[in-house]
Amino acid sequence: MAYSSLHPLVFSFEPTDADIALKAKQNAKYVRDLWILIACVIGFLTVVRALRWLLFSVIFPARPVPSSEFTTQSEKTNGEAVQSGASGRVSWRRLPSAFTSAFRVVAFRLNIPIGPGSVASVTELLFIFGYMAAIFAWLFIDTEDLTTWFYEDRAAHFASCQLPLIVALAGKNNIISFLTGVSHEKLNVLHRAAARTCLILLWIHAICRAVGGLPEKFDFTHGWMRCGAAGLAAFTLATILSFRPIRNAFFEFFLLSHIVLVGIFLVGGYIHARDPGYGNYIWPALVVWGFDRALRAVRLFWNSRSGNNQDASSSLATVELVSHDTVRMTLRRRMHWKPGQHAYVILPTVSDLPTEAHPFTIASIPHSLRGNDDSAEKDVVFLIRGRNGFTGRLREHARDKGSAAVPAYIDGPYGCPPDLTTFSTCILIAGGSGVSYTLPLLLNLVHKARLNQSVVRRAVFVWSLTWILEHLKWISKLLNEAFTAAQSTTLTVDMRVYITGPNAPRLEELESTDSGSVSADSPTSENEEKIPVYSAIKITHGRPSVRKIFDEEITTALGPVSVDVAGPSGLSQSVSQALASRLTSPISVLKGTPTVTLHTETFGMTR
């Protein structure tokens, strides 16, 4: 090879056929190696999921304990020897549990700031930086002292071959979630990281080409080159619009522009890569996208089937305003879901575009509390906080029309919520509209307890909200029904509502009844209504102290504890920090403190 220097690290020469063959062989090899690594990671996570299922469902299944035996129980339901609370003595038999606790604290509960109002766990950062490190290591090896001729095309190969993965990570229906059990909304952070890495690679490819000089066969007189430039411009703009401040402030614009711009990028990229013979890198991404959309259409059609009900009401939803900013939407559908899952709802008469699909957590369970499941059609309930955009229009619609029916279609369910029936104690913490996630979890625990299909002996329901009387009115009936239904089971339900608004009644203004319920005069200026008497709910003025709650509940639990939190980012972070303290440290676990599993619902929340 004869090199002539044009720019630092940029060289021009006339490559021989052997040079071209060597570079093509290297590109193919490193692309294959990259996909082998990705397949190994997915395979490892799949094996871990399978082993967990085998261990806790087959080898050491959690079995319900009869109520007559519960008070004398001295062992945890998963086989770990315990007493009520920590014994204070170190037992090396608890070493596996201590190791598990240490891993959870480091991997999932230490949140690291990555931008304004944004944090990431250590595990997320390890996956992101590990992925980027692998790509850039393969990008620059065997490049003859970083000669651009070797890696300018390799960067394009890496970027193009990752497009099916990037599209899959964004899809609602994808094989990665199916194999690993990680739901699509939690994979979204990896989707963004992979997409931005792809953009960096494409710009490396474009800049190296431009700095090195474009020969005649690569100039912009060719349509495939113009398509490549248009695709890169569209992808760059789509990435800029996906930054968190823009995405949160103009979500509906972001969603529509993202689909259009990424579509332009994929089509332009395919035309650009097809002429050199590398279109096979890109068309699979279009297939993955088409498969996801086709499956979503099938779900939409399946959930809209009317069964024996042939009238128009089978495609309608009832929308009603339950507080000044919260809408309850109820659909009667023939579908099944797990508590904690979410679905995408299309309301053509409310949305700006008739095909807009908006995600919301399902706030109901597919069973009655008492186990009567005679009807195939079930009430699918959503609790929607009216903010801006679509939710604001829905709130105004409910305010203007009252309780009214609107055409509605549902795509779902989605998500991989945890199975809480294998824990001894479940602590459910919600802030504001996050109650739509924790409420069905509580109702399901009561339902399972009545069927003797749960080992949970204590459920603590914590809801923090600003003082709005209407909120307590609509939820009090459900909570009291759950409390009453749990009375005949071995499940103890502790319900606590924390009022944080400035106009909330002070604690000293509340009057306790003999049953431990709370009632008081509301200080609202609009009316003189009184807070109803709740037989189950403990109302407290002020913010909940999650550390105090954990100290009380975890140290007295008889077995593994599950903590589920949904709400604003600050609430989720405070829970993670509290669980990263000495309470769940390996030393505490060695002394008998139960292990704690944290489930954070980030769907629809800024994290």
N, C-alpha and C positions, 0 to 999 in steps of 0.2 A: 504494500500500500504506500502510495505517495501522498503525504499530508502537506497541506499549506495552511498556515494559521490565519484565520480571519478574525477571531474573537476568542477571548479566554474560554477554553473548553469547547470551542466550536471549530471543527476541521472540515475541510472539503477535500474530496478525492474521488477518483473514479473507481468505485468498488468493482471487483471482479465477480464472476458468477459464484465463485467459492465464498466470497464475502457475503453475498446476498443469501446464499444457501445457509451459511453459518448463522446469520442473524435470524432467518426464518425458523431455523431449528431451535435456537435459544428462546425465541418468543413463544413457540408452541410448548416447549418444555416448562418454562416458568409459569405460563398460564395453567398448564396441567397441574403443576405443583401447588399453585395457589388454590385451585379448586379441591385438590386432595386435602389440603389443610382445612379448608372450610367444611368439607364433608366430615373430616375427623372430629372437628369441634361439635358439629350438629350430632354426629353419632355418639360422642361422649355424653352430651346432655341427654340424649335419648336413653342411653344405658342407665344413667343416673336416675332418670325418671322411672324406668322399669324396675330398677332395684329398690327404689323407695316404695313403689306399689307392692312389690313382692314382699318386702320386709314388714310393712305395716298393714297389709291387707291379707296376706297369706300366712306368713310365719308368725308374726305377733299381732294378730288383729285385735282391735279394741272392741271389747264386748260390754254391753250394758250391764250394770251392777244392780241387782234387785234393791229396792229401797230399804228392805229389812236388813240388808248386809252393808249398806252404804256407811252408816255411822260407825261401824267397826272396821272399816276398810283400812288396811295399813300398807297397801302397795298401790303403786300407780297403775293405771289401766294399760300402759304400754310395757309393763314388766319392770320398770325402775322402782327400786325400793325407796319408799318415802315415808315421812310422817307429815302431820299437818304443820307446814312451815319448815324452815331449815332447822336441822338438828344441832348445828354448830360443830359437828365432828366431821372431819374430812374422811371420806370413803373413796378409796381408789376404784371401787366398782363403778363410780359415777364418772370416771375419766372420759369415756366416750361422749357422755352428755356434756361434760365441761369443754371438750374439744369442739363439739358442735356449737355450743354457745359462743365460744371465742370466734369461730369462723363466721357466725351470723353477725356478730358485732362488727367485725372488721369489714366483711364483704358487703353488708347491706345497710348497716345503720350509721356508718360514718359518712355523712354527706359533705361533699367538697364543692364550694362555689365555683361555677364555671361561667358566670355572666350575671348581669343585672337581674336579680330575682330568680335565678336558676341555679339548681344544684344537681349533682350526680353522685351516685354511690360509687364506692371503690370498684365494685364488680363491673358497673357500666363503663367506667374509665379504663379498666383493664381490657375489656373487650374492644373498646374503641381504639386505644393506643396500640394494643397488640395487633389488631387488624391493619392499622396504618403502618406499623413498623415492619410487618411481614411484606406488605406491598412495596414499600420503598427499599427494603433490603433486596428483594428480587429485581427491583427496577434498576439498581445501580451496580449489581455484581456483573462481572465479566464484561465490562464496558471499556476496557483498555484506557485506564486513567480517566474515566468519566467522559469518554468521547461521545458527543451527542448523537452521532450516527447510530450508535448501538441502542440508546435508550429512548430516542425521540419517538420511534414507532412502537417500542415496547410499552411506553406510557399509554398510547392509544389502545393497544391490545388489552392491557390490564383494565382500563376504563370501560371498554366495550364489553369485555367478558363478564364484568360485574353487574351489568344492567339487569339481567334476570333476577339476581339476588336483591338488588335495590328495589325493584318493583315488587318482588315477593314480600320483602320486609314491610312494605306499605300496604299490602293487600289484606282485606278482611278474612279471606279464605286462603290460607297458605300452608304448605306442607311442613314448614318449620314449626309453626304453632301446633300442628297435629302431632308431630314427633316429640317435641320437647315439652309441651304443655305450657309454654310461655305465650300469653295472649297477644294479639296483634298490636294493641295499644301500647304494651310494654316493649314491643320490638321497634316502635317508632323512633326511639332514640338512636338505635343502630341504623335504621333507615336513613336518618339525617346525616349521621357520621359517614356512612358509606357513600351517600350521594355527594357530599362535599369533598370527600377524598377523590371521587371520580372526576369532579370538576377540576381539582388541582392537577390531576393527571392529564386531562384534556388540554388545559392551558400550557402545561409543560410541552406537550406534543406540538401545539400551535406555535408557541414562542420559539422553540428550537427550530422548527421548520422556517419560520419567518427570519430569524437571525442568520440562519445558515444559507438563506437565499432559496427562492423557489424556482426550480428549473421549469422549462416550458410546459412539461406535461403535468406540472402541479400548480400552474397559475390559475387565476380566477376567471379565465375564459372558459373553463370547463364547468358544466353544471354540477357535477358531483362535488367540486370544491366549494362552489357557492352554497350548496345545500349543507355542507359541513360547517361553514362559517355561520349560516343562519341557525343551525341547530345548536352550536356552541353559544351564540348570543342568547337564544331562548333559554337554554339551560342556566346560563349565568344570571339572567333576570329572574328566573324561577327560584334560584337559590337565594338571591337578595331578598325577594319577597317572603321567603320562608323564615327569615330571622325572627326570633321570638317577639320583639316589640311590634313589628309590622303584623305578624301573624295574629297576635292577640287583639290588636286594635282594629284590624280589618279582616276578620276571619273569613267572612263569606266571599270577599273579593279575593283573598289569598286562595281559597279553595277552588274557585272558578278559574282564576288565572293559572294556578298550578297545573290543573288538568290540561288546559289549552297549551301552555308553554312546554310542558313535558311531552305532549303529543307531537308538537312541532319538532322538538329535539329528537325524539325516537325516529320519526319518519325521515327527517333530514340526516340524522346519523346513519340510518340504514342505507340511504341512497349514497352517502359519502363512502361508507365502508364496502358497499356491494361491488363497486367497480374494481377495487384492488383484490376482491375475492374474499372479504372478511365479513360479509353480511350475516353469516351464520352466528356471529357473536351477538347480533342485535335483535333479529327477528324472534328468538325465544322470549325476549322481554315482552314483546307484543302479545305473544301467546299466553304468557303468565297473566298479563293484564286482562286479556280477553276471557280467560278461564275464570278469573275472579269476578268479572262483571257478569258473566253468564250464570255463575252459581248464585250470585246475589239476585239476579232476575228470577231464577227458579225459586229461591227462598221467598221472594216477594209474592210470586204467584201462589206458592203453596200456603203461605200464611193468609192469603186473601180468599182461599176457598171457603165456600159458605156452608157446606155440609147440608143439613136438612133445612137450613134457614136460607130461603131463596130471595128474601126481600132486600131492599136497598140498604137497610140498616147494617147488613153484614160487612159493608165497606166504609162504615162511618165510625167516628170517634166522638165521645162526649167530652167537651172542654168546659171547665168551670173554674172560676177564680176562688181559691180557698183563702187567700190573704191578698194584701194590696199588691204583692209582687210575685206570688206563686200560683201557678196553674196546675190543676190536676186533670190529666187527660186519660180517659179510660176507653180501651178498645176491647170488644168481645171477639175473641179469636180462638180458632182450633190450633193451638200451638203449645209446645212445652219448652220450659227454660229452667235454668238453675238459679237459685237466689244469688244475686250479685252480678248477674249478666246484664248486658245492655243490648239495645237494638237501635236501628236507624229508622226514623219515622219520616214519611213523606206526606205533607199536607198541601196539596196543589192550590187550594184556595187561600192559603195564608202565605206561602213562600213567594218570593219574587219570581223564581223559576219553578215550573210545575214538577221538575224532577229532582229538586233539592232534597237531599236526605240528611237529616240531623240526628246525631247520636244522643241517647239518653239512657240512664240506668233504669231498669225495670224495678219499680218500688213495691211490687206485689209478689206473691209466691203462687205456683201453679196448683196449690192444694188449699183446702180449707184448714183452719187451725185444728179442727177436731177430726180430720182425716177423711171427710166425706168428699170423694172425687168422682161423683156420679156423672157429671156433665163433661162432654168432650170440649165444649167451649168454655173458655176461662177469661176472667177479667185481667187484661194486661194494663197495669196502671203506671203512669209516669208522673213524677212531681217535677215541674219545670220552673226554674227561677227566671223571671222575666228581666232581661238585661237590655242589650242592644240587638239590632238586627232581627233575625227570625224570632227569637224568644220574646223580644220586645213587641213585635207585631202580634204574636200569639197572645200575650198578656192583654194588649189593647183590644183584640178581638173578643176575648172572654169578658173584658170589662164592658164592652159595648153591647154584646149579644146576650150576656148572662150565660146560663147553662144551655149550651147549644151543641148541635151535632155538625161535624164537618167531615168531608171525605178524607180518609186516611188509609195509608198503606204502610206495612211494617216489614222491615228486612232484618232478620236476626233469628235467634239470639246469637250474640258473640261474647267472647271473654272466657277466661278459665278461672272462675272464682274458687277459693279454697273450700275444702270439706271440713267444716268445723265440728262435726259430730264425733271426732276422735280425740278431742281435747277434754280436759277436766274442767277448765274455766275459760270462758270467752269474754273478752273485754271489747266492746264495740263503741268506738268513739267517732262522733260526727260533728262537723261544724257547718252550720247553715244548711244548704241544699245537699250536703253530703249524706244527710239522713236517708236519702233515697237508696243509698247503698247498704247502710247498716240496718235499716228497718226490716227489709226482707230476710236478712241473715237472722235477726232475732225471731221473726215469725216462723222461720223454718226450724230453728232450734226447738221451739215449743211444739211444732208439728211432729218432729222426729221423736221428741221426748214422750209424747202421747202414744206413739206407735212402738215405744221401747226400742228405737233404732239409733239411739245416741247415748254416749257415755258422759256427756256434758252434765255437770252437777250445779254449775253456777254461771249465769249470764249477766254481765253488768252492761247496761245500756246507758251511754253518756251522750247527751246532745247539747251543744253550746249554740245559742242563737241570740240575736238582739230581740228585745221585748216586743213581740207582736202577738196579741191575744188570739188572733185567728189561727196562728200556727198550732197553739196548744189545743184549740177546739177541734181541728180536724184530725189531729194525731191522737188525742186522748182516747177516743173510742177504740182505735186499733190497739193501743198500748194496754188499756184496761182489759180488752178481750184476751190479749196475750197473757196478761198477768193472771186472769181468771182461769184460762185454759191450762196454765202451768201448775195450778194448785193441786191437781190430782196426780202429778208426776213427781219424780225425784229432782226435777230442775227447779232451782231457786232463781228468780228473776229480780234484779235490782235495777230500777229505772231512775235516772237522774237527769234533770233538765237544768241547765245553767243559763241564766239570763244576763247578758252582758251589755245591753243597750243603755244609754244614758237616762232614758225615761222609764227604765224598769222599776217595779216596786221594790223598795228596800226589804231586806230579809226580815227586819223587825215589824214590817207591815203585814207579813203573812201569818196566818193563823193555822196551827197544826190541829188536825182532827185526831180522834182517839185511834184511828186506824193508821196513823202515820202519814196521812195524805195532807195536802196543803191547799188552802184557799185564801183569797185576799181580794180586796177591792183594786180594780185596775186604775192606775192614775192617768189613763189616756184622756186627752182633752175632747175627743170626739163623742164619747158616750160614757155611761156610768155602769157598764156591764161588770159583772163580777166574774172572777176566774172560777170555773166550775170546780167542784170538789173531785179530786182524783184519788181513787183508792190505791193507786199503784205508784204514781209519779212523785218523786221528791224534787221540789223546786228550790233552787239556790240562786241568790244574787251574786254575781261575780264570775270570773273565769275559772274553769276547772283546773285544779292542780294535778296534772297527770302523774307527777312523781308520787304524790300522796296516794293517789288511786292505786298505782302500781305497788307501792309499799304495802298497802292494805290487802290487796287481792293476790299478788303473786306469792308473797311469803306465807300465806295461809292456804294456798291451793294444794289439792291432793294429787295433782298430776300435771302434765304439760299444759301450758297456757297459750292461748291464741289472742293476739291483739290485732284488731282490725280498725283502721282509721281511714276516714274519707272527709275531705274538706279542704280549706285553703292551705297553701304551701306552708305557711307558718305553723299551723297545727300539726301537719305531718312531720315537719322537722323537729318540733318540740317533743313529739312522741318518740321519734328515732333517737334523739339525744338522751331522753330519759331512760330508754332501754339500752343505751350504750354505757350506762353508769355501772356502779359497783353491784347494783341489784341483780344484773344478769351476767356478771363477770364469771370467768371460769372458777375462781376460788369460791364464790357464792354457790355455784352449782355443785362443786365438790362437797360443800357442807350441807347440801340437801335442798337448796332452792330449786324449784322446778324450772325446766327449760322453757323458753318463751319464743314463739314464732310470730313474726310481725308481717302482716299483710297490709300494704299501703295501696289504696285505690287512687291512682293518678289520672284515671280516665276523665277527660274534660277539665282537669285542674292544671294550673301552672305549677310546674315543679322545678 
